[in-house]
Structure formats: structure tokens, C-alpha cells
Amino acid sequence: MDYGVDITRHTVCRVCGVGKLIQYLDLGVQPLANAFLHREDLGLPEFEAPLRVQLCEVCGLSQLTHTVSPERLYSHYVFFSGVSKSWQAHCERLADDVLQWYDTPFVVDIASNDGSLLVPFKQRGAKVLGVEPAQNITQTVLVPTLPKFWNSDTAREIRDANGAADIITATNVFGHVDDAHDFLVGVALLLAKDGTAVIECPHILSLLWLNAFDTIYHEHLSYWSLFPLQTLAHQVGLRVFDVRPQAIHGGTMRYYLCHDGRRLVRPTVQHLLSRELEVGAHTIEPYLEFQATVRQLIEDLREALAERDVFGFGASAKGNTLLNTVGATLPAIFDDTPSKQGLFTPGRHIPVEKPVSLASVPKLVLLSWNWAAEMKKRAKALGFHGEVLTPIPHPRWERL
């Protein structure tokens, strides 16, 4: 089927270039998870694309069957990372972690969003530069930001103007990249001889073990594990020398990369590789089990969300995947992000409202379940004292 010029069928692995791809999950044809609508647009057709995941039999990388053009996905963006206090704290810890190796480094953040990650680096004396294509975001950030997509040409431009970067960070973006090879070519080009690149993205085992099908949406083109990342890094002269799991976003892996031969590879790398091999992360079997579990989970969620007076909390992209997959419509979703308030969710057209008081709300579903502790605290501060549904890994009701 021809889905249009902004959608491309993905037929070869973006790491090893082989066409041995096995589809294991089909969430149907869905709108873009961050394509919130204005009221006047509710009657217009929405852009939609297939949302299906396939596994490479050679290197074990999970990747979507179809890619949507980045211009359609990212030129205007409604997600601002700095809204979350937990994310701000995570950025502080990351800065302290990496700055221990450098005095006054030049730090570049890829897909820097509102600049939240770079703020603690700047406060600690580093020279910083963000790279962010969403024009509506780059107009409001408080750190120097280059309004471009990241690629090897952008890396050359930055190096020519500023010199090499001592630290390059890429958090929650590597899974969004179609040409992952060129992405890392750019990192290798810009990174100083003794520099450190830090990539953070969800690990495939978190997806499988948490049944987190809602983290699958069109922006997330790949679902990484160490082995395919290591394979790709070697292709461009980089090496993964350390890995450290992070609790952020419901289960994230932090990968430390350097130029080949510049640092000793730590035991954590082999430990994670052995763990992936042990659970068969590069074989189809665990993914078929995941498929069966998700099918049952969708039915359980459909039943849970059919209850009366269930409101949403957190107008997240994952929440939109969940609601569109399950086919659930809620009276409203409360969200603290000003840019989302007054809009409607893609697909289900649920109004997003500013949470002023939740005292009269009987039930909430935590659509941003990866921030569950923070969200429960926020709900209680707004007067909520009803029942809360945490949807992942299995639907669970509790009273606050």
C-alpha cells in the first residue's frame, strides 16, 4: 500500500544493512503521537502511518517497519523536557558524572529541546551548544542553540566554527534516528581526541520486561540494545567503553563512547552483552512472547479504561499510543505543559486541560507512568484523593 511521500517502508536493517527483518508487533495505523490538534482542526483528516515493529535476525536491532520523514515529525514539537523536575535532577547528575573528567569543556547536546540538559553544564562553567530542529522550541531556550537537524554536515559546521567538543550528549534521541550510521559519523567527527560521548536511550529489555508497548510510536524508529550499538560504533571508529542503567523514563541505558583505543573498556560492557545473550535478546523468541503478552494487556487495559469517570494525567506521546491502541476515550487529560493545554490528543481527540484542582476527579490513569512517583505527588498536591490506575506493566488500581 502507498501511504504517501512522508512515509517510507523500511526493508533493511539500519545497522548491518541486511534485509532479514521479522515483524513481531502490529499496533495498526496510527496518527503521530505528538501531533496534538487545535479545535479548528478536529474535522480535518489526520496524518497516519503504520506502527509495526520488526527484528533484525543478524544484529538483533528492533526497528519500525515504516519511517516518517523527520520534517513532519520534528519541525514543530510540543514536548518540553524541562517541565519534569525528575528530569532536571537527572541532568544535574549527568553533568556531575561527566564533568569529573574535564575542567572547562565544550559540550554539545544533540536534540537539545529546551536546553534543560545543558543548563547544569553551563552553570558549572562549560561552554555549551544545543542542536535542535524544532523552531518553536529554539525561540525560547536559554542556552545557545543551533536550529538544525543533527547529521555529519552539522557536526562539521560546528567543528569548523567552535573546534572539537570534549563532551557530546544525546539523550532520548538516538532511537529517533533513521540514518544512525551518519549520526555516529557526526559524533566521531566532532568529538575531541580524548572526548566522551554519552548516549541515553531505552534498552530493549526494559521494553520487553515492562510490556511497554506504549513507548512504541513513530518517532522511535529503533529500540536499541548494546550489541547493535557496539557494532555500529565500530563502523565509525568509536567504542562503547562503559554502560550504566538509569531509572529515568521507566528504564534507560547510558552508553559512554570514545574514539577507539582512547579508554579501557570496563567490565560493565561485557556484563551487559552477556545478559543480552542469556535472555536471547537477538533472537525472535522473547519478542513473540512479548507479542502475546501485549495482546492480553491491551484487552485488560480496554476493560480498565471502560470504567466511568476515568480522567487522564500526563498528555504524553506514550499515552496517545496506549489510548489509540486500546481505543479508549477519556473526558479530559490533565497536563502541566502550557504548550499542550487547550489542544486535543491525536486520534482520540481528548481535550488537554491545565490541572487547577483535582479534588472532584474520582479516577486518574497515569499516562506518563514512567514518572509515576512524581505524578502521584503532584496529584495529591492538587487535591486528588481518588483511585489511580498505573497501566504498565499491568493495570493496577490504588487509592491515594
N, C-alpha and C positions, 0 to 999 in steps of 0.2 A: 504494500500500500504506500502511496506517495503522501507524506504528511506535510510537505511544503519545504521551502528553501531554508528555513531556520532549523530544520531537523535532519540529522544525518544518521543513517544506520551504521552502527559500529561493528565491524566484522573481523578486525584483527586486534590482538592484544596490544595495548599501548606500551608495554614493557618489552616483550620478546618478539612482537611483530608476527606471531603465528595466529592462524585462524581457527584454532581448536578451542572454541568457546561453547560452553554448555549452559543454557538458560536454566535457572533453578527457582526464580521467583517472578511472578507476574502480578503487579498491582493495578493493572488496567491502564487506560488512557486518562491522564490527569492534567489539570492546569498547573502552572508553575506555583510552587509552594509559597513564594514570596510576592506573588502578583496580586496584592490587595487591590480592591476596586473602590472607586468613588461611586456615590449613589447614582449619579447620572450615567454610569457605565454598566449598571446592573442588567440592562436589557440587551446589551451587545454580546456577540459571540466571544468566548474566551479562548485564548491560545491554549492548546493542549498537545501533549506528546505522550507516547508510550512510556510507562515506568516499569521496566523489567531489568532483572539483574542476571548476569552470566559469569561463569567461572572459566578462567584460562587453565586448560589441562596441563600446560607446560610450566608456568611460573606460579600459578595459584592466585593471580590477581582477580578479584571480583570487580566487575565494571558494568555500567549500564549498557543495554542493547542499542540505545539511541542517545545521541548528544544534541543538545540545543545550543544554538550559537551564543557565545558569551555576550555579544552586543545586546541580545534580547534579555539575557539573564541579569546583567550587572550594570548597565548604563544608568539605571535608576534603582536605588536599593532602599528598603525601608527598615533594615536591621541596623541598629546601632549597638555595638558591643559594650560601650561604656555604661549602659543602663544597669548592668548587673554588678553589684558590689562584690560578689564572689569572683567575678572575672577580674575586677580591679585588683583584688588581693592576689589572684593568680599571677597577674602581670608583675606585681611587686616582687613576688618570689622568683619569677623567671629572671628579672633584671638582676637581683642579688646573686642568683646562681651563676649567670654567665659573666657578669662583670668582675668576678673574682680573678679572672684570667687577664684582665686588661685595665689600664689606667684611664685614659681618656679616648675611648674608641669611637669610631664612626659606625653607627648602627643603622641598618636599612631593614624596614619591615615591609614584607610583601603582602598586598591586600590589607592595608593598614586600617581600613574602615575609619572610625572617628579618631584614631590616633591613641587610643587608650593604652595599648601595649608600649608605645614609645614614651609616654609621659614619665614613667618612673626611670627610664634610661636617661631622659633629658634632665630630670631632677638630680640625678647622680653625676651630672657633668659630661655626659656623652653628647657627641654631635649626632643628630638623628634626621632621618628622612623616611617618610612613608611613600608607598606606591599604591594608589587606589584609583580605579577607573570610574567609580560612581560619582558623577558630578554633583549630585545633591548632597553627598557626604563631604566631599573635599571643600565645599564652600564654607563649612562650619568648623573644621578641625582646628586644633590649637598647636599643631606641630607642622613643620614644613612637609608638604605632601605633593608628590608628582602625580598629576591626574592621568595616569596611563595604565593599560594592562601590562602585567609583568611578562616579559619574554627576553630572549637573549639580546635583542636590539635595545630594549630598555636598559638592560644591565650594562651594555657598552656605553650608552649615553650617560648613565650615572657615573661610571668609572672615569670616563673622559672629563667629566665636569668636577668630580669630587675626589677621585682616587679610589683605591680599593677599600672595601668595607671589612672591618675587623669582625663584625657580628652581623649575620643576616638571619632574620626570624621570619617564619612562615607558619602561622597558627591558623588552623581551620580553613586552609585554602588549597593544600596540595591535592586533596580529594576532589576539588572542583576543576582540576586542570585536564584539558583534553590532550595537549601535547606535553606530557610530563617530561619527556626527554629534553625538549627545548627549555622547559622550566629549570631543570637542573643544569643544563648548559649555561644558562644565565647566572645561576648561583656560583658555578665554578669560575666563570669569567670575572665576576665582581668580587669574589671572596679573596681577601689578602692571603699571602702565603701561609701564615700561621693563624688564619682566621677560623671562626667557628660558625657553622650554620645550624640553626635549630628549627626542626620541622615538627609540628604537632598535628596529629590527626587521629581520628578514632581508629582503634585496632580492630581487625576483623573478628577477633574472638569476643570482644565486647558486643558487637552486633549479634553474634550467634548466641552467646550465653544470656544476654538480656532480652532476647526476642525483639530487638529494637528495629522492627520493620519500618517504624515511622521516621527513622533517620535516613531513609532512602527517599531522595527526591532529585529532581532534575539537575540541581546544582552539584550534587555529589556524584560525580562521574565514576570515581573509583573508591574501593573500600580496601585499604592497604593492610598488609602485614609486612614483617621485616624482610622476608626473603625476596619478594619482587622489588621492594625499595632498594635493598642492597644490590640486587642485580642491575637496576637502573643506575644507581650511583657509580658503580664500577665502570659503566659505559662512558661516563663523562669525567673520570679521573677523581671522583670523590669516594670517601669511605665512611661508613657508619662506624663510629668508634665507641658510642655509648647509647644506651636506651634506658628510659626511666618512665614507668607508668605514672599517670596523673589521674586524679579522681574527677577532674573537671569534665563537664559535658557528658557525664554518665560513663566515662571510661575512655581516656585518651592516652596515646603513647607519644612520648617525646623522644625524638631521634636527634642525636648530635652527629654532625658530619664535619669532616675536614678534608683538605687535599690529601690524596693518597700518600701514605708514608709519613705524615707530619705528627701523628699521635699514635700511641699504643691503643689497640683495640681492647676494651675492657671485657671481663667475663660476662657481663650482663648481656652482651650481644649473642654469644653462643648459647647462653641460657634461654633466651627468648626463641632463638632458632630451634633449639631442641624441643621447647614447649610446643611450637607450631607443628613440628614434625610428629610429636607424640599424639596430638589431637587430630592429625590428618587435615590441617588447615589448607593444604594444597591439593586435596582430593575431593571428589564430589559428595562423598557420603555424609559428612556433617551438614552440608548445605541442603541435602534432600530431607534430613531430619528437621532442619530449620524451616523448610517449606511446610512440612506437615504441622509443626508447632504453630506457625503463623496462621495457617488456615483455621485452626481451632481458636487461636487467640482473637482473630477477627470476629468470629461468632460470639465469643464471650464478651467482647467489647460492645458489639451490637446490642446485646441484651442489657449490659450495664448502662449504656447511654440512652436506652429507650425509657429509662425511668423519668418521671416527671420532675420539672424544675431543676434540671442539672445545667449549671452555667459553666462556662469555660474560664480558666485562669491561665493567662500566658498565650498571646496570639502568635505562636511560634510556627516556623516552617514545618517542624515535625508534627505539630498539632494539626496542621492542614492536611498533611499526608494521612494521618490517622483518621481524621473526620471524613475525608474524601474516600478513603478505602473502605471504611466501615459504613459510610452512607448516613452519618448522623448529623442532625441539625440541632443546634442549641439556641436558646433565647438570645444570648449575648456572650461575648468573651471579654473579660476584663484584662487590660494590659497597661503598664506604666509608660510605654513608649509613645511619646507625643505624635510621632510621625505615622503611627498606626491608628490612633484614636479617630473615630469618625469614619473610618473605612470599613469595608466588608471583606470577609475572607474569600479567597478564590474557590470556586466550585460550589461550596455550601452557602455562600453569601450571608454569613453570620456577622452581625454588627459588632465592631470592636469599640469598647467603651472605656473611658477613664474610670478607674476604681476610686470612688469617693468614699463610699461606705458599703460594707458587705454584711451589715448587721441583719438585713432582711433576706439575704440569699440563703436558701436552705441547703444547696449542694453545689460543690465545685469539683470539676475534673481538672487535674494538674496537667495541662497540655505541654508544659515545659517541665516534665517530670525530672529532667536532669538537674534542675535547680530546686528539687522538692523541699529541702530544709529551709532554704531562703524564702520560698513561696509560702510555705505554711506560716512562717513567722510574719511575713507581710500580710497575709490574710487575717491573722489574729489581730494585728495592729489596726486593721480596717474594720474591726468589729465582728469578724466572722466567727460563728460558733456552731456551725452545722457539720455535715458529713463531707469528707474529701475522698475523691477517687484518684488513686495513683494507677494509671493504666498499664504501665510497663514495669517489670516483665510479665506480670499477670494482673488483671483488675483486682484492686484491693480497696475496700471502703474502710474508713476510720473516722471517728468523730474528734474534732479539735476541741 
